[in-house]
Amino acid sequence: MELTLQTFLIVCPLVFLGGFVDSVAGGAGIITIPAYLMAGIPVHLAAGTNKLVNGSGTLVATLKYIKSGKVVWRPALLAGVGALLGSAVGTQLAAVISEAALQALLLIALPCVAVFLTIRKDFGKETPEEQKVTVSSAREALSACLIGLVFGCYDGLLGPGTGTFMIMGFTAFLSMDLITASGCSKVSNLASNIASAAVWVLHGQVLWMLALPAVCCSIIGNYLGAQYAIRGGSKKIRNMMFVVLALLFIKMAYELLF
């Protein structure tokens, strides 16, 4: 495929923006996949290039969260294993389940999630050490595995918003604050991205000439976004989650109607 200057001018800035948003609250694919398609990249090449590029950016954001001490390793790694398995299962289910049916379910679920976040203003806020809820080791392990498995499966089926849903899972079921949940979600989402990217590379569905500069944009966006989230605290992550959920709702509604 022949690449033009216009291709790079469309893709690279939006990949940077997607990386920034993703490192704060997940949801890079909501921005980056349409960018590739808008630039005229065929669907499979767009998906493969996107996974490789986003995976590279997620790696940088993950390292930033680790360096800042915002990753709880046990649940993060267990969720990562679950995400690897879930992604494989989800890819298989994608051939059987109607994508339109899944999008319709999401259209119902997304406003409910937004209402929940609006009502529960304390959701994911950092709490003093003495007030934190203690989660048993068995519950932590089971919850982490299920978070990785369920949302890894979603990543294989559809993909957009996976990181956002993982953050909510860590917050809701393991009582993490949003910053720590974001750090743990990066580890598990990275595992899912690596598995998916490897498959696309093996199938030759990566546009390398575009991927290399896009990787640089994604890395810069993810680094700056992670820094923004860590310095800004849970409030900034919470606000960005509303943006991601709104973008995902608009994307799904558009695809179903048009």
C-alpha positions in Angstrom: 0.0 0.0 0.0 1.3 3.5 -0.9 1.6 5.9 2.0 1.2 9.7 1.4 2.1 12.7 3.6 -1.7 13.0 4.3 -1.7 9.5 5.8 0.9 10.5 8.4 -0.7 13.8 9.1 -4.0 12.1 9.9 -2.7 9.1 11.8 0.2 10.4 13.9 -1.5 13.3 15.8 -4.6 11.1 16.6 -2.3 8.3 17.7 -0.6 10.8 20.1 -4.0 11.9 21.4 -5.2 8.2 21.7 -2.0 7.4 23.7 -2.5 10.3 26.1 -6.2 9.4 26.7 -5.4 5.7 27.0 -2.7 6.2 29.7 -5.1 8.2 31.8 -8.4 6.2 31.5 -8.0 3.6 28.7 -9.8 3.7 25.3 -7.1 4.5 22.8 -8.8 2.3 20.1 -11.8 4.6 20.1 -9.6 7.3 18.7 -6.9 5.4 16.8 -8.9 2.9 14.8 -11.1 5.5 13.1 -7.8 7.5 12.4 -6.4 4.6 10.4 -9.6 4.0 8.6 -10.0 7.7 7.9 -6.5 7.6 6.3 -7.7 4.9 3.9 -5.9 1.9 5.6 -7.7 -1.4 5.0 -9.4 -2.9 8.1 -7.0 -5.8 8.8 -3.9 -3.6 8.3 -5.5 -0.9 10.5 -6.2 -3.4 13.3 -2.8 -5.0 13.2 -0.9 -1.7 13.0 -3.0 -0.3 15.8 -2.3 -3.2 18.2 1.4 -3.0 17.6 1.5 0.8 18.0 -0.9 0.9 21.0 1.0 -1.9 22.7 4.3 0.0 22.5 2.6 3.1 24.0 1.0 1.0 26.7 4.4 -0.5 27.6 5.8 3.0 28.3 2.8 4.0 30.3 3.1 0.8 32.3 6.7 1.5 33.1 5.8 5.0 34.2 3.1 3.7 36.6 5.5 1.0 37.9 8.2 3.7 38.5 5.7 5.7 40.5 4.7 2.8 42.7 1.2 2.7 41.3 1.0 -1.0 40.5 0.0 -3.8 42.9 1.8 -6.7 41.3 -0.2 -9.8 42.4 -3.6 -8.8 41.1 -2.0 -7.0 38.1 -0.1 -10.2 37.0 -3.1 -12.5 37.6 -5.3 -10.2 35.5 -2.6 -10.2 32.8 -2.8 -14.0 32.7 -6.6 -13.9 32.5 -6.4 -11.2 29.8 -4.2 -13.5 27.6 -6.7 -16.3 27.9 -9.7 -14.1 27.5 -8.3 -12.4 24.4 -7.9 -15.8 22.8 -11.4 -16.8 23.7 -12.9 -13.5 22.6 -11.2 -13.8 19.2 -12.8 -17.2 18.7 -16.2 -15.9 19.8 -16.0 -13.0 17.4 -16.6 -15.4 14.6 -19.9 -16.7 16.2 -21.5 -13.7 18.0 -23.0 -10.9 16.0 -21.0 -7.7 16.4 -24.2 -5.7 16.1 -25.7 -7.5 19.0 -22.7 -6.8 21.2 -22.7 -3.1 20.2 -26.4 -2.9 21.1 -25.7 -4.4 24.5 -22.9 -1.8 25.0 -25.3 1.0 24.1 -27.5 -0.1 26.9 -24.6 -0.6 29.4 -22.6 2.6 28.8 -25.3 5.1 30.0 -25.8 2.9 33.1 -22.0 3.1 33.8 -22.0 6.9 33.3 -25.0 7.3 35.7 -23.3 5.1 38.3 -20.1 7.2 38.1 -22.2 10.4 38.4 -24.1 9.2 41.5 -21.1 7.5 43.2 -18.9 10.6 43.4 -16.7 8.8 45.9 -16.0 5.9 43.4 -12.3 5.3 43.1 -11.2 8.1 45.4 -8.1 7.6 47.4 -8.9 6.8 51.1 -6.7 6.9 54.2 -4.8 3.7 55.0 -6.9 3.0 58.1 -10.2 3.3 56.2 -9.3 1.0 53.3 -11.3 -2.2 52.8 -9.2 -5.4 53.3 -9.7 -7.9 50.5 -8.8 -11.6 51.2 -6.1 -13.2 49.1 -8.5 -15.7 47.7 -11.0 -13.0 46.7 -8.2 -10.8 45.3 -6.9 -13.7 43.1 -10.3 -14.7 41.8 -11.4 -11.1 41.1 -8.2 -10.3 39.3 -8.3 -13.4 37.1 -12.0 -12.7 36.2 -11.2 -9.0 35.4 -8.5 -10.1 33.0 -10.6 -12.9 31.6 -13.8 -11.0 31.0 -12.3 -7.8 29.7 -9.6 -9.7 27.8 -12.5 -11.6 26.1 -14.1 -8.2 25.3 -10.8 -7.0 23.8 -10.8 -10.0 21.5 -14.5 -9.5 20.6 -14.6 -5.7 20.1 -11.7 -3.9 21.8 -12.4 -0.2 22.3 -12.6 0.9 25.9 -11.0 -2.3 27.3 -8.6 -0.3 29.5 -11.5 1.8 30.9 -13.5 -1.3 31.8 -10.4 -2.9 33.5 -9.9 0.3 35.6 -13.5 0.1 36.7 -13.1 -3.6 37.5 -10.1 -3.1 39.7 -11.8 -0.2 41.5 -15.2 -1.9 42.0 -14.1 -5.4 43.0 -10.7 -4.8 44.6 -11.4 -1.4 46.2 -8.5 0.3 44.5 -8.3 4.0 44.0 -8.4 5.1 40.3 -4.6 5.8 40.0 -3.6 2.3 41.3 -6.4 0.7 39.2 -5.1 2.5 36.2 -1.6 1.2 36.8 -2.8 -2.4 37.3 -5.0 -2.1 34.2 -1.9 -1.1 32.1 -0.2 -4.4 33.1 -3.1 -6.6 32.2 -4.0 -4.6 29.0 -0.3 -4.8 27.9 -0.5 -8.6 28.1 -3.6 -8.6 25.9 -2.0 -6.2 23.4 1.2 -8.3 23.2 -0.7 -11.5 22.4 -2.9 -9.8 19.8 0.0 -7.9 18.2 2.0 -11.1 17.9 -0.9 -12.7 15.9 -1.2 -9.7 13.6 2.6 -9.6 12.9 2.6 -13.4 12.1 -0.2 -12.8 9.7 1.7 -9.9 8.0 -1.0 -7.4 8.9 1.2 -4.6 10.1 2.0 -1.5 8.0 5.6 -1.1 9.2 6.4 2.2 7.4 3.4 3.8 9.2 3.8 1.9 12.5 7.3 3.2 13.2 6.5 6.9 13.4 3.1 6.1 14.9 4.9 4.2 17.7 6.9 7.3 18.5 3.7 9.4 18.8 2.0 6.8 20.9 5.0 6.5 23.3 5.1 10.3 23.8 1.3 10.5 24.3 1.3 7.6 26.8 4.2 9.1 28.7 2.7 12.5 29.0 -0.7 11.0 29.8 0.6 8.8 32.6 2.4 11.8 34.1 -0.8 13.8 33.9 -2.8 11.1 35.7 -0.2 10.4 38.4 0.2 14.1 39.2 -3.5 14.9 38.9 -4.9 12.2 41.1 -8.2 10.3 40.8 -10.2 13.4 39.8 -8.5 13.7 36.5 -8.8 10.0 35.7 -12.5 10.1 36.7 -13.2 13.1 34.3 -11.3 11.4 31.5 -13.4 8.2 32.0 -16.5 10.2 31.2 -14.9 11.4 28.0 -14.0 7.9 27.0 -17.4 6.5 27.8 -19.1 9.3 25.8 -16.8 8.7 22.8 -17.4 4.9 22.9 -21.2 5.5 23.0 -21.1 7.8 20.0 -18.9 5.4 18.1 -21.1 2.4 18.8 -24.3 4.3 18.0 -22.9 5.6 14.7 -21.8 2.1 13.6 -25.2 0.6 14.4 -27.2 3.4 12.7 -25.0 3.9 9.6 
